Amino acid sequence: MAEHKHIFQQAKNSAAPTLVLLHGTGGNERDLLPIAEMIDGHASVLGVRGNVSENGMPRFFKRLAEGVFDKDDLQKRTGELYTFLDQAAAMYGFNRNDVIVIGYSNGANIAANLMYEYSNPFKGAMLFHAMVPQEKESLPSLEKTAVFLGAGKRDPLIPAPLTEQLRADLQTAGAATDVYWTEGGHELAIEEIHAAKTWYNRMFPE
């Protein structure tokens, strides 16, 4: 199995979706559990820890500098994570086609890259403070994917045009996209979690 330290919590309702949680730099597989609970307390949850260590801080792929990705490692780790999700679905018995990812910062970046590399890897994605993971002329079909982007108008790492480019790339590939802007920076704001919950309830009504 493509090894990732992780935690899985099975929903009581087997028909519920599975939320995959991908943390930011220095986080772990439990970081986003409170957010998953806020968005859908009835879903199954798979929290995943990144396999790369940067000065002792877990990440999902290497970087050369702030905002500069190691492209080879990004591609390698994206493939590993895709394989892990397939294997986790088989191991825990959840529907691989009913997976919704919640990613923050570094976790949102690798989630975005999964959509740049694979057709419809998720039914839905909530990406908080994601960058454009790579320059690519065309993306695989994302016509079965809905994406929520949470962004900060004063995010020092991600200027607004990059968020708009990410949205445009995903939309061109067929994804239904929504962007929610906060007045803040790179931190995860409670208001964008509430906005994501509203979006989730609209896109995936029970």
C-alpha positions in Angstrom: 0.0 0.0 0.0 1.2 3.5 -0.8 1.9 4.4 2.9 0.5 7.5 4.4 0.0 8.0 8.2 -3.7 8.5 8.4 -6.9 8.3 10.5 -10.2 6.9 9.3 -13.6 7.5 11.0 -16.5 5.5 9.6 -19.8 7.2 9.3 -22.8 5.5 10.9 -24.6 6.0 7.6 -22.9 4.0 4.9 -24.5 6.1 2.2 -22.7 9.3 3.5 -19.8 10.7 1.5 -16.1 10.4 2.7 -14.3 13.6 3.4 -10.5 13.5 2.7 -8.6 15.9 4.9 -5.2 17.3 3.7 -3.4 19.6 6.1 -1.2 22.6 5.7 2.6 22.7 6.3 3.4 21.5 9.8 0.0 20.0 10.3 -1.1 16.3 10.7 -3.9 13.9 9.9 -6.0 15.3 12.7 -5.7 19.0 12.0 -8.8 19.4 9.9 -11.1 17.0 11.9 -12.9 19.9 13.6 -13.6 21.5 10.1 -14.9 18.2 8.8 -17.2 18.0 11.8 -18.5 21.6 11.1 -19.1 20.9 7.4 -20.7 17.4 7.7 -20.8 15.6 11.0 -22.4 12.6 9.3 -19.7 11.9 6.7 -16.9 9.4 7.0 -13.5 11.0 7.4 -10.0 10.1 6.1 -7.4 12.4 7.5 -4.0 12.0 5.7 -0.5 13.1 6.8 2.0 14.3 4.2 5.0 12.1 3.6 7.6 14.9 3.2 9.3 16.5 6.2 10.6 20.1 6.0 12.6 20.9 9.1 10.4 18.4 11.0 7.2 19.8 9.5 5.0 17.4 7.6 4.2 18.5 4.0 2.7 16.7 1.0 5.6 17.5 -1.4 8.9 19.3 -1.4 9.4 23.0 -2.2 12.5 24.8 -3.3 11.5 28.1 -1.7 8.4 29.8 -0.4 5.8 29.4 -3.3 8.3 27.5 -5.5 7.4 23.9 -5.9 9.8 21.0 -6.6 7.9 19.9 -9.7 9.3 16.4 -9.9 8.5 15.7 -6.3 5.0 17.2 -6.7 4.3 14.8 -9.6 5.7 11.8 -7.7 3.7 12.6 -4.5 0.5 13.3 -6.4 0.7 9.9 -7.9 1.4 8.3 -4.5 -1.6 10.1 -3.0 -3.9 9.1 -5.8 -2.9 5.4 -5.3 -3.3 5.7 -1.6 -6.9 7.0 -1.9 -7.8 4.1 -4.2 -6.3 1.6 -1.7 -7.9 3.3 1.3 -11.3 3.0 -0.4 -10.8 -0.7 -0.9 -9.4 -1.2 2.6 -12.1 0.8 4.5 -15.0 0.0 2.1 -16.0 3.5 1.1 -17.1 4.6 -2.4 -14.1 6.1 -4.2 -16.6 8.0 -6.5 -18.2 9.7 -3.4 -15.1 11.5 -2.0 -14.9 15.2 -1.2 -11.6 16.7 -0.3 -10.9 19.5 2.2 -7.4 20.9 1.8 -5.7 23.9 3.4 -2.5 25.6 1.9 0.0 22.8 1.1 -2.8 20.2 1.3 -5.0 22.3 -1.0 -2.1 22.6 -3.4 -1.7 18.8 -3.8 -5.5 18.4 -4.0 -5.5 20.9 -6.8 -2.7 19.1 -8.6 -4.7 15.8 -8.4 -7.3 17.7 -10.5 -4.6 18.9 -12.9 -3.4 15.3 -13.4 -6.5 13.1 -13.1 -10.0 13.2 -14.4 -12.6 13.8 -11.7 -10.4 12.5 -8.8 -13.0 13.9 -6.4 -16.8 14.5 -6.5 -16.1 17.8 -4.7 -13.2 19.9 -3.4 -13.0 22.6 -0.8 -9.6 24.2 -1.3 -8.6 26.9 1.2 -5.7 29.1 0.1 -4.6 27.0 -2.8 -2.0 28.1 -5.4 -1.9 27.2 -9.1 0.0 23.9 -8.8 1.5 23.9 -12.2 1.3 25.6 -15.6 -0.6 23.3 -17.9 -2.1 23.9 -21.3 -5.1 21.7 -20.6 -6.5 19.7 -17.7 -8.3 16.3 -17.7 -12.1 16.4 -17.7 -13.5 17.7 -14.4 -17.1 17.7 -15.5 -18.2 15.6 -12.5 -16.4 17.8 -9.9 -17.6 20.8 -7.9 -14.9 23.1 -6.4 -15.1 25.7 -3.6 -12.1 28.0 -3.4 -11.5 30.0 -0.1 -9.1 32.9 -0.6 -7.9 35.9 1.3 -7.7 39.3 -0.4 -4.5 40.1 1.6 -2.9 36.7 1.3 0.9 37.4 0.9 1.6 34.0 -0.6 -1.2 34.0 -3.2 -2.0 37.2 -5.1 -5.7 37.4 -6.2 -4.8 36.8 -9.9 -3.4 33.4 -9.1 -6.7 32.4 -7.4 -8.5 33.6 -10.5 -6.2 31.6 -12.7 -6.8 28.5 -10.6 -10.5 29.0 -10.9 -10.3 29.6 -14.7 -8.2 26.4 -15.2 -10.7 24.3 -13.3 -13.7 25.9 -15.0 -12.3 25.4 -18.4 -11.9 21.7 -17.5 -15.6 21.5 -16.7 -15.6 21.9 -12.9 -18.3 23.9 -11.3 -16.4 26.5 -9.3 -17.2 29.0 -6.6 -14.8 31.4 -4.9 -15.2 33.0 -1.5 -13.0 35.9 -0.6 -12.2 37.0 2.9 -10.5 40.3 3.8 -7.7 38.4 5.5 -4.4 36.8 4.6 -3.3 33.2 4.4 -4.9 32.0 7.6 -8.0 29.9 7.6 -10.9 32.1 8.6 -14.1 30.8 10.3 -16.2 32.7 7.8 -14.8 30.8 4.9 -15.5 27.5 6.7 -19.1 28.7 7.1 -19.2 29.7 3.4 -17.8 26.2 2.5 -20.5 24.5 4.6 -23.3 26.5 2.8 -21.7 25.6 -0.5 -21.5 21.9 0.5 -25.1 21.8 1.6 -26.2 23.3 -1.7 -24.0 21.1 -3.9 -24.5 17.8 -2.0 -27.9 17.9 -0.4 -28.6 14.8 1.6 
